[in-house]
């Protein structure tokens, strides 16, 4: 099941794109689903406040991606 996608983040699109850039720098393939954009393309507008986007990675990269997210969260906590 290494080709199965797992969600590692759900929240704002800005954060999702930042996480995507970190994953890309670490050679981890990812997919960002932008629910607001998807709804507009489908012809209706989703009324979402939270969970505008999700980031997915392949199952084989899940553990590594979660470690990177932990590092991001730890560095943000140190800055506060």
Secondary structure by P-SEA (a helix, b strand, c coil): cccbbbbcccccaaaaaaaaaaaaaaccccccccaaaaaaaaccccccccccbbbbbcccaaaaaaaaaaaaaaaaaaac
